[in-house]
Amino acid sequence: QVQLVESGGGLVQPGGSLKLSCAASRSLFSIDAMGWYRQAPGKQRESVANMTSGGSTNYVDSVKGRFTISRDNAKNTVYLQMNSLKPEDTAVYYCNARTAVVVLTTTYEDYWGQGTQVTVSS
């Protein structure tokens, strides 16, 4: 089991910045990947950014160059630094943890945070 606690959401003007935090209940090295998803009203949930335990990262095209995912292993915490925010970034942002279980094959389990609201408006 992995418990995830998110914080850092809020209201920000276009062009502003926010930093989201996701504290995990176990070492990030024991988690295959950490990521951030978002969901706007009436829209499907989409992957925004993720990072593997080895440090590899990837981003959805719409946030490349503006968002950065990072981690602090000592604090078991993953961050999402969001710069140059746009109104279309408005959504509930969810932290995700994926763990790998290897027996005969590798299977994965996903855990989710409660979500934090990000609103970009003038």
C-alpha positions as a Python dict, from the first residue, in 0.01 Angstrom:
ca = {
    (1, 'Q'): (0, 0, 0),
    (2, 'V'): (105, 357, -71),
    (3, 'Q'): (-63, 658, 83),
    (4, 'L'): (-26, 989, -102),
    (5, 'V'): (-88, 1335, 42),
    (6, 'E'): (-104, 1629, -199),
    (7, 'S'): (-74, 2000, -132),
    (8, 'G'): (8, 2326, -307),
    (9, 'G'): (-295, 2394, -523),
    (10, 'G'): (-465, 2729, -538),
    (11, 'L'): (-561, 3030, -747),
    (12, 'V'): (-300, 3197, -964),
    (13, 'Q'): (-301, 3454, -1244),
    (14, 'P'): (-202, 3362, -1600),
    (15, 'G'): (176, 3361, -1628),
    (16, 'G'): (216, 3281, -1262),
    (17, 'S'): (364, 2977, -1090),
    (18, 'L'): (264, 2709, -842),
    (19, 'K'): (451, 2417, -690),
    (20, 'L'): (257, 2103, -602),
    (21, 'S'): (383, 1849, -348),
    (22, 'C'): (302, 1480, -308),
    (23, 'A'): (427, 1304, 6),
    (24, 'A'): (440, 924, -16),
    (25, 'S'): (423, 681, 275),
    (26, 'R'): (723, 477, 161),
    (27, 'S'): (1059, 525, -7),
    (28, 'L'): (1042, 652, -363),
    (29, 'F'): (1304, 391, -454),
    (30, 'S'): (1045, 122, -376),
    (31, 'I'): (796, 280, -618),
    (32, 'D'): (834, 208, -987),
    (33, 'A'): (707, 548, -1100),
    (34, 'M'): (552, 865, -962),
    (35, 'G'): (339, 1095, -1172),
    (36, 'W'): (92, 1378, -1193),
    (37, 'Y'): (-243, 1364, -1370),
    (38, 'R'): (-509, 1630, -1413),
    (39, 'Q'): (-879, 1640, -1489),
    (40, 'A'): (-1084, 1943, -1591),
    (41, 'P'): (-1466, 1949, -1566),
    (42, 'G'): (-1619, 1747, -1849),
    (43, 'K'): (-1278, 1622, -1962),
    (44, 'Q'): (-1097, 1291, -1929),
    (45, 'R'): (-811, 1255, -1686),
    (46, 'E'): (-477, 1298, -1861),
    (47, 'S'): (-119, 1226, -1768),
    (48, 'V'): (84, 1544, -1717),
    (49, 'A'): (427, 1427, -1602),
    (50, 'N'): (589, 1119, -1456),
    (51, 'M'): (924, 1005, -1322),
    (52, 'T'): (1061, 652, -1278),
    (53, 'S'): (1263, 540, -978),
    (54, 'G'): (1570, 568, -1201),
    (55, 'G'): (1502, 936, -1268),
    (56, 'S'): (1367, 922, -1622),
    (57, 'T'): (1096, 1179, -1691),
    (58, 'N'): (835, 1250, -1953),
    (59, 'Y'): (572, 1519, -2005),
    (60, 'V'): (261, 1575, -2208),
    (61, 'D'): (343, 1806, -2501),
    (62, 'S'): (124, 2090, -2375),
    (63, 'V'): (336, 2143, -2061),
    (64, 'K'): (687, 2076, -2194),
    (65, 'G'): (918, 2363, -2109),
    (66, 'R'): (679, 2497, -1845),
    (67, 'F'): (634, 2214, -1591),
    (68, 'T'): (907, 2021, -1411),
    (69, 'I'): (867, 1706, -1205),
    (70, 'S'): (1127, 1649, -933),
    (71, 'R'): (1176, 1452, -613),
    (72, 'D'): (1331, 1468, -268),
    (73, 'N'): (1408, 1111, -168),
    (74, 'A'): (1487, 1205, 194),
    (75, 'K'): (1133, 1340, 231),
    (76, 'N'): (963, 1073, 16),
    (77, 'T'): (814, 1363, -178),
    (78, 'V'): (755, 1437, -546),
    (79, 'Y'): (698, 1790, -674),
    (80, 'L'): (547, 1949, -980),
    (81, 'Q'): (681, 2297, -1049),
    (82, 'M'): (437, 2476, -1279),
    (83, 'N'): (553, 2797, -1449),
    (84, 'S'): (394, 3022, -1710),
    (85, 'L'): (52, 2891, -1616),
    (86, 'K'): (-233, 2925, -1864),
    (87, 'P'): (-610, 2919, -1811),
    (88, 'E'): (-622, 2582, -1987),
    (89, 'D'): (-407, 2439, -1707),
    (90, 'T'): (-705, 2476, -1472),
    (91, 'A'): (-793, 2132, -1337),
    (92, 'V'): (-782, 1904, -1036),
    (93, 'Y'): (-431, 1762, -1018),
    (94, 'Y'): (-379, 1410, -885),
    (95, 'C'): (-62, 1242, -765),
    (96, 'N'): (-9, 883, -880),
    (97, 'A'): (222, 607, -761),
    (98, 'R'): (281, 286, -956),
    (99, 'T'): (438, -14, -787),
    (100, 'A'): (576, -319, -962),
    (101, 'V'): (514, -671, -832),
    (102, 'V'): (734, -937, -990),
    (103, 'V'): (640, -1305, -959),
    (104, 'L'): (614, -1504, -1283),
    (105, 'T'): (546, -1179, -1463),
    (106, 'T'): (558, -811, -1373),
    (107, 'T'): (228, -656, -1272),
    (108, 'Y'): (153, -303, -1153),
    (109, 'E'): (-67, -142, -890),
    (110, 'D'): (-170, 223, -899),
    (111, 'Y'): (-238, 448, -602),
    (112, 'W'): (-388, 796, -611),
    (113, 'G'): (-385, 1107, -399),
    (114, 'Q'): (-702, 1298, -314),
    (115, 'G'): (-644, 1570, -573),
    (116, 'T'): (-570, 1940, -540),
    (117, 'Q'): (-746, 2218, -733),
    (118, 'V'): (-540, 2446, -955),
    (119, 'T'): (-723, 2747, -1098),
    (120, 'V'): (-556, 2986, -1342),
    (121, 'S'): (-763, 3300, -1387),
    (122, 'S'): (-724, 3677, -1409),
}
